[in-house]
Amino acid sequence: MCVVAGGGVRAGDWGGPYRAGGRRAWATGTAGVSGAGAMGGLTLARAARRAVLLPTMLTFGVIVASGGLLLMIQKGMLAEVDTLSGRSYGARGPAGGGGGGGPGGRRGVQAAAGIGDKWKWDEDPEYQIIQDIRNRTIQNVCKPKTMPHNIFDLTSPQRRNLLKHILVNDKYRFLYCYVPKVACSNWKRVIKVLSGVLDNVHVQIKMDHKNDLVFLGDLKNSEIKYRLKHYYKFLFVRDPMERLLSAYKNKFGEIEAYQRRYGMEIVRRYRKNVGQSRGDDVTFTEFLQYLVDEDVESMNEHWMPVYNLCQPCAVTYDYIGSYERLQSDAHHVLRSIGAPLHVEFPQRQAWYKPITKETIHYYLCKVPQELLNELLPKYILDFSLYAYPLPNITNEYCRH
C-alpha cells in the first residue's frame, strides 16, 4: 500500500521539481482521498485528520516531501509494492470522454466491454481498483487552481510541445499522445493503416515518424478545441526507469546520430579526459547525471517525463494503457474507436529484447544512490500518477 500524492507543489514547478541551475525542493503536504461514508458524526476537523490517517485501498500516490521521499527510497519502502500494471488502466469515467455519439464519446469507451472482448470491466475487480487509483490520483494532483485545466493554461513552450505529440485521426475520431519508447512506432503504423496510407500493419518499411501523419499542432485553435472536446483521447505509459534504460541502450548503443549529438556532449561534460570517445561509450551513470542537470522542458522526447509530454492535467484522457499489457490494452483501444476487426496491433518482432527486471537490477545497482535520489523527483509524477513503484536500490537488494 502506498501513501497519498502531494498537492502542494507550485504550478511553476510541475515542469520539473528540480530544475537545472537552481533545484527546488518539493513542497510538503499530502492530498488525502478517503472512502465515502466513513466520516458520519465526526467534526470537520476530525474528519480532515481521519482522511489523512485512513487511506483506503483505492488511494495511491507518493509523499511529495523531499525528506520523506528520500527516506522511503533509501529504505526501499516503495519498491516493496508489486507493480500495479498487471491489468490495464481504463477510461476516466463519464467526465473523461468527449461529447457526441462517435467513438470519442462515452458510447465508444463502453464498446470495449461488450461481447467478444477479452474481459469485461464489471467482472474484473483488480482492474477497477487500479483504474480508480489512477483516476483519483490524477484528479487530486490536477485539482488545485494553480494547475493547468486546459491546454491554454499551459505556457507557450509547454503547449507547443504537447500539440506536436498528439496525433489526430478524423475518420475514427481519436487523439493519441505518443510517448517515445512506449511502442509509439507501432501505434503510428496502426494510425497509417486506419488512414489508408498503409495496407496493413505488417508492411515492411522503415517508419516515417512525420509524413502522412496529422498532428494536433497542425490545426487551427478552433479545430484543436473541437477535437479535444469530442474525440476519444488516449496514451500509453511505461515504468519510468525501464523507459529510461530502454532509451539509453537504444540511442547510445545503436544510433550514431545520438552518439554524436548527446553522447559527445555527455562525455565532454562529465569526463576529465575525453580521449578517443565517439560518444558510443556513455555509461548509464553518466546518462542519469546528464538528466539530473537538464531542465525537463528542454529534454529530448525520448527521456522527457510522460507528464511533460502529454500534460494529463490539461488534457482529460479517456484511456491510459500500459506497456506491460500492450496487446490487450491496444486491443481495447482499437475496439473503443471502432477500428475494423482486421486491424490489430502488431506483435513484437522476434528480435525484440525486452528490458527485464534482471537488466534493470544490473544497471541500477551500479548507480550511486545519491544520484538516483536526485533523479527520481524529476520523474515522480510518472511513478505516482501511473501507479509504478519506485526502484529498489537498497544495499540488501543490490547484494543479491
N, C-alpha and C positions, 0 to 999 in steps of 0.2 A: 504494500500500500504506500502511495506517495503522498507528499504533503502539497498544499494548495498553492497555485501560482500567484505571484505577487502582482499587484496592480499599481504599485507606487513609483513606476519609472516615468520620468518626464518624457513628453512626446518627442522632444528632440533627440532623446537617447535611443529610440527604438531602432534607428538605422544601425546601431551598434553600441551597446552599453560601454564598451571600451573603444575609444577612437584613437587613431594614430596621432601622436603629438600632444596627448592630454587625455589619458584614460579616465573615464568617470566611474565611480563606484556605483553599484546598483543601489537603488533606494530600498529602504527597509519597509516591509509591510506585506501582508497577505490578504488575498481576496477570497474569503471562505465561501463555500457553497454548501448549504445544508439541505437535509431532506425535509420535504413538506410535512407539516402537521406535527413536528416534534417540539414546537415552541408554545403550545397552548398553555395559558395560565401563567407564563413567566413574564416578568417585566421586560421592557425593550432592552434594558442594559444587560440583564442576564441572558436574554435571547441572543444578543450580539456576541457575548462571550461563548455561549454554547455553540454558536455557528462556527466559531473557530476551533473549539475544542472537540467537536464531534463530527469530523468529516465522514461522509457516507461512502459506500462502495462506488458511487457514481461520481466521485470528485477526483480530480487529478491536477497535478502541477508540480512546481518546484519552488522552494523558498528562494525568493529573489533578493536575498540579503547576502552580501559578499562573504561575510564571516561564516554564516550558516551554510552557504553553498560550498565553500572551500572545505569546511569541516566534513560535510557529507561526502564530498569527493574523496578526501583523504581516507575516510573510514570505509569507503566503498559501499555506503548505505544505499544509495540509489541504484547501484549496479546489482544489488541483491534481487531486484524485482525482475521477473521474466518479462521479455518484451511483449507489448500488447498488440503486436502486429500479426498475431496468428489468425485474426479474422479481418475482413475488410472494414473500413470505416465508411459510414454511409452518408446519405444526404442529410442536410441540416434541417429537415422538417419543413412544414408549410411556409415558414417565414424565409427559408433559404432559397426557394426557387423563384424563377421569373414568373410573370403572369402569362396569360394567354393559354390556348389549348394545344400548342405544339409541344415538341419534345422538351422545350425549355420550361414548361410549366410543371406543376406537381403531378399531373397525369403521367407525364413521361418518366418521372422518377419512380412512380409506383409500378410501372410496367414491368420492371425487372423482377418484381416479386411474384409474377404470375406463373402460369403453368409452363414447364419447360426450363425454368431457371434451376440452378444447382441447389439453391436453398431459398427459403422464404424468411423475410425479416422477422415475422412474428413467431417463427419456430426456432430462432437462434438467439437464446438469451445472452450468450457471451458477446455476440455481435452487437446487440442492443446496448450492452453495458459500455463497450468500447466506443460506440457511436455517441452515447450520452456523455462519456468522459470528454471526448474531443469537443463536442458541441458546447458543453458547459465551460470548458477551459477557454475556448476561443471567445465565447460570449463575454466572459468575465474579464479577460485581458483587453478586449476591444470596447468594453462598456464605458470607460472614462471619457468625458467630453473632449479631453486633450488628444484622444486617439483619432485617427482618420476614419470617417464613416462612409466616405465615398472617394472616388479617385481624385476629385477636385479639392479634397482636403490635403492631398499629398503635395510635397514640393515639386517644382517642375522637373528636376532630375529624377526623383522617385517615380513620377507619373510616366515620364518617357521610358524609363527602364521597364516598368510594368507593362505598358502598352506594346512594347516590342517583344514581350514574352507571351502574349496572349494571341493564339491563333483562332481564326474565325472560319466557321463553315455555315453559310447561309442556307444551304439545301436542307441540312438536318438541324439547323438552329442550335448550335452549341459553340461555346468558347472553351478553349483548352490552354491553360497556363503551363507552358513546358518548362521542365526543370532538367538541365543537363545532368547526365549520369543517373537519370531515373527513367530509362527506356524511352527517351523523347524521340530518338531517331525512328524507332518502330511506330510511335504514335504519329509522327509526320508521314510515314509511309501509309498508314491507315487513312489519314486525312486525304492524302493524294488519291487513294483509291476511291474514297467517298466523293471526291470532287471530280472524278472521271479522268484524272491525269495519268494514273497507272491502272493497268488492267486488273492486277491483283497484288497482294502484299508480298508475293514470293518472287516478283520480278528482280532479276539480278543486276542491279545498277547501284552505283555509288550515290548515296543520299545527298541531294542538294538541299541544304537547310534554309535557303532563301527563296529561290524561284518556285513559282507555281504554288505559293502559299500566301494567304491573306492574313496580315497582322492587324490587330485592333488599332494600332497606331497609324495605319494607312488611311483610316476613315475620318470623316468629319465628326465634330463633337456631338452633334445631334444623332448621328448614326451609332456612335460609341454608346451614348446613354441608352438608346433603344435596345441595343443588344445586351448590355449589362442588365437591363431590367427584365427582358423577356426570354433570353436564351439560357439553355442549360449550361452550367459552368462547372468545370472540374479540373483537378490537378492530381498528380501522383507524387508521393513523398517516399523518402528512404532514410534509414538510420543515418544520422548526420556524419558520424565518424566513418562509417562504411562508405558513404558517398565521397568523403574527402580522400580516403585511401584509394578508392577507385580512380578518382581524378588524378591523383599523384602517380599511380602506376601507369595509367594510360598516357597522360600528357608528357611526363618526364621520362618514361621508359620507351615510348613508341613514336611520339610526334616531334619531328625535328624543329618545326616552327616554334613550338612551345619551349623546347630546349634552348633555342637561340634567344627567344624573347624574354621568357620568365626564368629559365634555368640559369642563364648567364647573369641576370640581374641578382638572383638569389646568391649565387656563388660569389660575386663581387661584393655583395653586402655583408655576408657572414663568414667569409674566409680571409685570413690574413694573406694567404698566398693562393692566388687563383690557379697557378701552374698551367697545365695543358688542358684544363677542363673545357669542354664544349657545351656545358650545361646539361649533359646527359647523366651526370653522376650526383645530382642533388639528393641529399639524404631526406628521409621523412621528417626528422627533427628540424632540419633547415627549412623545409617547406612549411611546417607548422609555425616556426618562428616568424617567417615571412607573413603568414596570415595574421599573427598577433599584431604585427606592426602596420598592417594595412587597414585603411578605412573601409568598412564593409560596403559602402555605397559606391566605391570605385573598384571593387574586386572584379576579377574575371568571372563570368557567369558560371563557370564550371565549379567554382568553390564559393560563390556568393551564397549566403544563407537563403533557404527557401522563403523565409518570411519576407526578405527584401526583394526577391524575385517576383513573388505572387501577391504580396500585400493582402493577407486574409482578413484584415480589419476593413480595408477599403472596398474589397470585393467579397460578396457573400457567395461562397462556392456551394453548389448543390451536392457535390460529391468529392471526397478526398480519398483516393485509392492509395494502396501501399505497394511498394516494390516487392515486399515479401510475399504478397498474394497477387502477383502481377496478372496471371492468366485469368483467375476468377474475377478479380476486380475489373479488369479490362472487358471481360465478357459482360459484366453488369452494366458498364458504361455504354457499350455498343447496343445492348438491348434497350437501355433507357432512352437513347437518342433515336431509336427506331431504325438502326442500320440494317441493311439486308442480311438475312441469315447466313449467306455465303461469305460475308466479310467477317473474318475472325482475326484476332490479334496474333501476330507472328510468334511462333515458338522460338525460344532461344536457339542460336546456332550451335552446332556440335562442338565448335572450337571455343565456345564461351567458357571462361574460367571464373566462377563466382568468387566473391570475397567471402571467405569462411570465417567463423569465429576464431579458428586457429591462426589464420592470417592476421586478423586484427590484433590478437594477443601478441603475436610475434613483433609486430611493428610498434604497438603502443607501449609495450614494456621496455622498449629501447629509448622512449621519450622521457626526459626529465619530468618528474611530477609537477614541479613548479611551472614549467612551460605549459603543460596541459591545463593547469589551474588558471593560467592567464587566457588560454584559448577558449575554454568552454563557455564563458559568459557571452562571447560573440555569437554562439550558436545555441544559446539556452532556449530561445523561443522555438527552434526547430525540434529540440528534445521535448520540451514541455507541451507545446500545442499539439504535437502529433503523437504523443504518448510513447516516446522512446526512452529507455533507461540510460542514465549517464554511464560512461565506460568505467570499468573497474580496473584501476592501476595500483591497487594496494600491493605492498611487498609480498604478502601471503599469496595473492593471486598470481603475481609475476614469477614466483619461485617455481610454480608447477609447469 
